[in-house]
Amino acid sequence: MKIFPQKTFIFACAILLLLGSLSSTSAHEVNKSAIALLVAKNEAGKTVGTGSGFVVQPEGILITNYHVLVDAYSVKVYFPNGTQVDVKAIRKIDRVKDFAILQLAEGFYSTLELGDSSSLQTYDFTSALGYLSESVQENNGTVEGIVAQTYGFVLGIHPQAIADAPFIYTTTAFGPGFSGGPLVNKSNKVVGIATIEGRSINLAIPIQFVKPFLGEKKSFSFQELLQQDKNSKEAMYYRGNFYLYGLGDPNKAIDEFEKILAQDPEFTLAHYDLAVAYRDLGMQDKAIRQYERTLELQPNFPEALSNLGGYYFRAGKIEQAKDLFKKAIKVYPNFIQALSNLGAVLNKLGEPEKAIPYLKKTLELNPEFAIASFNLGNSQFALNRFEEAQKSYERSVELGLDFFSMHWKLYTIHLKKKAYKKAEKELQIILQMDPLNEEAKNKLSELPREH
């Protein structure tokens, strides 16, 4: 089972955000022989999920996410050279910080070296490795997968729902199935565990949380874990998370989250994902209330601040939205979505000059964030910086955006430049989108012809 992204709300009709290319080759070579594919099965032998992991001690000590083990009766581990072994025992789990240390069957294993996550700085290089779920094939008891590798940099280290459990926020993409895989630095030393897959933001557990427990000698079985997890709030949370993001079943997710809140009304993440479930069901008022409750419990939860700001923006509460986005950025200065959203809010408030620095920073952090290019174009258009606006709009089109308002503004720009053929093309696009648009028809008939 993998954890699915805790989605950040961005107010736009359509968004195409490219996470970065997946590749299995790089100038930065990591010891992929130590990267494991984990296949979790229930008591009936049915696969309940896959994840990734990595060996850190040659006698077979492997690190992964706790959530990869939820509902598993047994776990088999597969390595790139075709070797397959069973997990012999569980050495340590931390449900809150979401990591697990496993003991593999007796053998001698290739390893990765651990680094120092406490020394990470903003913009440091990072790379993630794991087994993409889509590439995992299981036939007649044989499982095969390919180790993929992605690249990016650190955006910061910040808490999310739990103040004393910060995550490494990184642009390095975590593909589906990367959960439990290593995040490495430029020296190929492990600095984190890939945990939450996002859009332009992905979250990893700092390896410093795990290091103190690597000498743990006590162990227990999956059967004991299943027994312990029967009443575990965290196990319920990851199940609900899977129903919501993996299976697209918000009603089943709500059942799990409400079970948690019956035990513990202050379980922040249950409120946060309950808001997403209500949003998916179109229950806007309930979603807003859950985001507000999340922030009552954890006022500096960056994603909750940005998501609630998105709702306020849509409801016309522009000043409240601006305040929330500003607070999210104060907590997390490189929060890509919040930076872009604040730029959009400032445009709406008629302050395009103030919007531009936020939008430019967004695009410095993620040049392929299409909506930020569009918002930047709006700022430049409002300031009569038409050449710049045209480039920003054209860039957003390249990235997949096709907003009605953008084509009207491009039409205006081309008309001012007397580029009548280009102006005509924009009007034709508008009419393709809205064939009954009388204004576009009239403008088209009035358009001068270039000689």
Secondary structure, DSSP 8 states (H G I E B T S, - for coil): -----------SS---B-----BS--SS---GGGEEEEEEE-TTS-EEEEEEEEEEETTTEEEE-GGGGTT-SEEEEE-TTS-EEEEEEEEEEETTTTEEEEEESSS------B--GGG--TT-EEEEEEE-GGG-EEETTEEE--EEEEEEEEEEEE-SSSTT--EEEESS---TT-TT-EEE-TTS-EEEEEEE--SS-EEEEEGGGTGGGTT----B-HHHHHHHHTT-HHHHHHHHHIIIIIS--HHHHHHHHHHHHHH-TT-HHHHHHHHHHHHHTT-HHHHHHHHHHHHHH-TT-HHHHHHHHHHHHHTT-HHHHHHHHHHHHHH-TT-HHHHHHHHHHHHHTT-HHHHHHHHHHHHHH-TTBHHHHHHHHHHHHHTT-HHHHHHHHHHHHHTT---HHHHHHHHHHHHHTT-HHHHHHHHHHHHHH-TT-HHHHHHHHH-----
